[in-house]
Amino acid sequence: MSQDKLQIEKIDIQGRSIAVHSEKGNNPGLFWLSGFKSSMQGQKAQAIAKWAKARGQACTLMDYSGHGLSSGAFEDGTISDWLEEATYVFDNKTSGPQIIVGSSMGGWLALLLAARMKGRVGGLVLIAPAWDMSEKLMWERFPAELQKTVMEEGFYNRPSSYGDGDYKITRQLIEDGRKHLIGDTPLHLGCPVHILHGRQDADVPWEHGHALINLLPHDDVNFTLVPDGDHRLSRDEDIVLLEQAIKKLSATAKAT
């Protein structure tokens, strides 16, 4: 599905204009949550939209504020804002059971959203889930001098390996993220979870994704480690694995 074929509408959420693509179809629907500084124009989101359309399955994609086609500056965003936006779109643009598919930071938001929406979530597919990202994958990895820079200057320009410019990591992002940390507290989501993670992931170590298994002791969790996979898992063979995971959870959700 080419990008220009996606029908986009804008929804106002607390003064932020949020871009949403919503395709009607059969349930369970698919609800996509992108990663940090990613958007629904990415390969995985586009592939999911195309796959869902071919199967007649409902599908909803969105861009957080400061991302993609939505309004706002990226550096002004917080986990609170992005979770609020995801919750609003989920509440207002979907109905019936949903399979939430979250990539990287979207995996963290997917876990938080699923905890809020018990009974509406038929399953989670998490791709390299960067849960507690702002603390475990950013702040705790920053050397003391860099932590001091963030606190005193309010931000740090983190180089990106994806050719999309520096990522401005703000003090506001770090401090707000602490309101949403999962930490060591077990979750009970009441739905099956499938995690896909590349062994060669340089951004979110596969061990970080695997650690979720112990935090979901009451849920059915599958973990697939892709030996030669990187962080994005957007190659054709990775997309096949993703579609297989969604198909399996969709069948489970439909049967319950």
KAJORA-V413617 format. One record per backbone hydrogen bond with DSSP energy under -0.5 kcal/mol. NH is the residue of the N-H (numbers start at 1). CO is the residue of the C=O. E is the energy in kcal/mol with one decimal. If there is no record, write none. Layout:
nh->NH co->CO e->E
nh->NH co->CO e->E
This chain:
nh->5 co->2 e->-1.7
nh->6 co->3 e->-1.4
nh->8 co->6 e->-0.6
nh->9 co->20 e->-2.6
nh->11 co->18 e->-2.5
nh->13 co->11 e->-0.6
nh->13 co->16 e->-2.6
nh->16 co->13 e->-1.7
nh->18 co->11 e->-3.2
nh->18 co->16 e->-0.8
nh->20 co->9 e->-2.6
nh->21 co->61 e->-2.5
nh->23 co->59 e->-3.3
nh->24 co->22 e->-0.5
nh->26 co->56 e->-3.5
nh->28 co->97 e->-0.6
nh->29 co->97 e->-2.1
nh->30 co->58 e->-2.0
nh->31 co->99 e->-2.6
nh->32 co->60 e->-2.7
nh->33 co->101 e->-2.7
nh->38 co->35 e->-2.1
nh->42 co->39 e->-1.6
nh->46 co->42 e->-2.4
nh->47 co->43 e->-2.5
nh->48 co->44 e->-2.4
nh->49 co->45 e->-2.3
nh->50 co->46 e->-2.2
nh->51 co->47 e->-2.7
nh->52 co->48 e->-2.8
nh->53 co->49 e->-2.1
nh->54 co->50 e->-2.0
nh->55 co->51 e->-1.3
nh->56 co->52 e->-0.7
nh->56 co->53 e->-0.9
nh->57 co->52 e->-2.9
nh->58 co->26 e->-2.5
nh->59 co->23 e->-2.2
nh->60 co->30 e->-2.9
nh->61 co->21 e->-2.9
nh->63 co->19 e->-2.1
nh->66 co->71 e->-2.4
nh->67 co->64 e->-1.9
nh->70 co->67 e->-2.2
nh->71 co->17 e->-2.7
nh->76 co->73 e->-1.5
nh->77 co->74 e->-1.6
nh->82 co->78 e->-2.4
nh->83 co->79 e->-2.7
nh->84 co->80 e->-2.3
nh->85 co->81 e->-2.4
nh->86 co->82 e->-2.3
nh->87 co->83 e->-2.6
nh->88 co->84 e->-2.2
nh->89 co->85 e->-2.5
nh->90 co->86 e->-2.5
nh->91 co->87 e->-2.5
nh->92 co->88 e->-2.4
nh->93 co->89 e->-2.7
nh->94 co->90 e->-0.9
nh->98 co->120 e->-2.1
nh->99 co->29 e->-3.4
nh->100 co->98 e->-0.7
nh->100 co->123 e->-2.1
nh->101 co->31 e->-2.9
nh->101 co->99 e->-0.5
nh->102 co->100 e->-0.6
nh->102 co->125 e->-2.2
nh->103 co->33 e->-2.4
nh->104 co->127 e->-3.3
nh->106 co->103 e->-2.7
nh->107 co->104 e->-1.7
nh->108 co->104 e->-1.0
nh->109 co->105 e->-2.2
nh->110 co->106 e->-2.2
nh->111 co->107 e->-1.9
nh->112 co->108 e->-2.2
nh->113 co->109 e->-2.8
nh->114 co->110 e->-2.7
nh->115 co->111 e->-1.8
nh->116 co->112 e->-1.1
nh->117 co->113 e->-1.9
nh->120 co->117 e->-2.5
nh->121 co->117 e->-0.6
nh->122 co->98 e->-2.8
nh->122 co->120 e->-0.6
nh->123 co->98 e->-1.0
nh->124 co->192 e->-2.1
nh->125 co->100 e->-2.6
nh->126 co->124 e->-0.5
nh->126 co->194 e->-2.7
nh->127 co->102 e->-2.9
nh->127 co->125 e->-0.5
nh->128 co->126 e->-0.7
nh->128 co->196 e->-3.2
nh->130 co->104 e->-2.1
nh->131 co->129 e->-1.0
nh->133 co->130 e->-1.4
nh->135 co->132 e->-1.0
nh->136 co->132 e->-2.7
nh->137 co->132 e->-0.6
nh->137 co->133 e->-1.4
nh->138 co->133 e->-0.9
nh->139 co->134 e->-2.2
nh->140 co->135 e->-3.1
nh->141 co->138 e->-1.2
nh->142 co->138 e->-1.2
nh->142 co->139 e->-0.8
nh->146 co->143 e->-0.6
nh->147 co->143 e->-2.3
nh->148 co->144 e->-2.2
nh->149 co->145 e->-1.8
nh->150 co->146 e->-2.3
nh->151 co->147 e->-2.2
nh->152 co->148 e->-2.6
nh->153 co->149 e->-3.0
nh->154 co->149 e->-0.6
nh->154 co->150 e->-1.3
nh->155 co->149 e->-0.5
nh->156 co->169 e->-1.8
nh->158 co->156 e->-1.0
nh->158 co->167 e->-3.4
nh->159 co->157 e->-0.6
nh->167 co->158 e->-3.4
nh->168 co->166 e->-0.6
nh->169 co->156 e->-3.2
nh->169 co->167 e->-0.9
nh->170 co->168 e->-0.7
nh->171 co->154 e->-2.2
nh->174 co->170 e->-1.9
nh->175 co->171 e->-2.8
nh->176 co->172 e->-2.5
nh->177 co->173 e->-2.2
nh->178 co->174 e->-1.0
nh->179 co->176 e->-2.0
nh->180 co->177 e->-1.8
nh->181 co->178 e->-0.6
nh->185 co->182 e->-1.8
nh->186 co->184 e->-0.6
nh->187 co->215 e->-3.8
nh->192 co->122 e->-0.5
nh->193 co->220 e->-3.0
nh->194 co->124 e->-2.8
nh->195 co->222 e->-3.2
nh->196 co->126 e->-3.0
nh->197 co->224 e->-2.4
nh->199 co->226 e->-2.6
nh->200 co->229 e->-2.1
nh->201 co->198 e->-1.4
nh->208 co->205 e->-1.6
nh->209 co->205 e->-1.1
nh->210 co->206 e->-2.5
nh->211 co->207 e->-1.7
nh->212 co->209 e->-1.3
nh->213 co->210 e->-1.8
nh->214 co->211 e->-0.8
nh->215 co->211 e->-0.6
nh->215 co->212 e->-0.7
nh->216 co->212 e->-0.6
nh->216 co->213 e->-1.0
nh->218 co->187 e->-0.6
nh->219 co->216 e->-1.2
nh->221 co->219 e->-0.8
nh->222 co->193 e->-2.7
nh->224 co->195 e->-3.3
nh->225 co->223 e->-0.6
nh->226 co->197 e->-3.0
nh->226 co->224 e->-0.6
nh->227 co->225 e->-0.8
nh->229 co->226 e->-1.9
nh->239 co->235 e->-2.5
nh->240 co->236 e->-1.9
nh->241 co->237 e->-1.5
nh->242 co->238 e->-2.3
nh->243 co->239 e->-2.8
nh->244 co->240 e->-2.3
nh->245 co->241 e->-2.1
nh->246 co->242 e->-2.4
nh->247 co->243 e->-2.7
nh->248 co->244 e->-2.2
nh->249 co->245 e->-2.2
nh->250 co->246 e->-2.6
nh->251 co->247 e->-2.0
nh->252 co->248 e->-1.8
nh->253 co->249 e->-2.7
nh->254 co->250 e->-2.1
nh->255 co->251 e->-1.4
nh->256 co->252 e->-0.9
